[in-house]
Amino acid sequence: MTEDILGAMKENVIQGRITKDDEGLEDEMTGQPGVKELVQEALDNNYEPRTILDTITDAMTIVGDKFESKEFFIPDMLAAAETVGVAMEMLDPLLAQSGIEPKGKVFLATVKGDLHDIGKNIVAILLRGNGYIVNDLGNDISAETIANAIKEEKPMVVGLSALLTSTMGNMKGVIEVLKEAGVRDQVKVVIGGAPITEEFANNIGADGYGADGFDAVRVVTSLVG
Ligand code: B12
């Protein structure tokens, strides 16, 4: 099993198998290690948490492609998402280094109408691991809720996530509401999510864009540093 732990991990995320007891798409899967056992195996074999995260992210891209081509349906996306949650719980303590002076406060939210939170949760883990205090406001969060939270707690950065082309426009709405509430100048706005590009970030007047969790840390650090 050690030869291709990452390949097996990817396949098991796609199949939504958390443990060895779960069924897979083929009959002989039951009894084979699931994502939980494979992540543990990878850690035992000194694989970097970052490599494991990249593998999981690749797997979710394939899940998305299968959904688009109608090979997969919503329960399949949910099952895959659940395996990622389990893997992230295992990686969280390793990615969060202790004893670092807090570098600043960051708020995160997935915008109104959007329930996708895996990417945002990864960004939260990596920012925490790099010494930021992160207040995760959750998903499906209105611009007004975000503006009020900023008024009250004055974070240095707010990170917005959107995974749907139908909700990415709500990021512009958040920036407008921040202006109306008189707090736009007090906070840097960083955005991300699969459909987001640097160009889109520039067009809506965001301060930064992160392509993935590691890029999110880089851009936040460049803005507050
Ligand atoms: C899992 C999933 C779901 C799960 C979400 C579970 C959850 N708890 O998040 C469920 C089943 C709920 C779901 C529902 C839907 N989904 Co969906 N989903 C996905 C899927 C397969 C994976 C998303 C994911 O977790 N990726 C892995 C993470 C790690 O990547 P990520 O989110 O991109 O995040 C990284 C970067 O983008 C970045 N990042 C993310 N946020 C932020 C924020 C900041 C500040 C920064 C700097 C960086 C950053 O860093 C992250 C870490 O590296 C995608 C496919 C895809 N390719 O994205 C479809 C996908 C996003 N879904 C899609 C659709 C259509 C839907 C539904 C509309 C389906 C339906 N008909 O009901 C609903 C919408 C529900 C809603 N209102 O939100 C489409 C969107 C198409 C479009 N053009 O908008 C996709 C692309 C699938 C497809 N190819 O068709 N979905």
Boltz pocket constraint, residues with backbone or C-beta under 6 A from the ligand:
constraints:
  - pocket:
      binder: B
      contacts: [[A, 56], [A, 57], [A, 60], [A, 61], [A, 62], [A, 63], [A, 64], [A, 65], [A, 67], [A, 68], [A, 74], [A, 77], [A, 78], [A, 81], [A, 113], [A, 114], [A, 115], [A, 116], [A, 117], [A, 118], [A, 119], [A, 120], [A, 122], [A, 123], [A, 158], [A, 159], [A, 160], [A, 161], [A, 162], [A, 163], [A, 164], [A, 165], [A, 166], [A, 190], [A, 191], [A, 192], [A, 193], [A, 194], [A, 209], [A, 210], [A, 211], [A, 212], [A, 213], [A, 214], [A, 215], [A, 216]]
      max_distance: 6.0
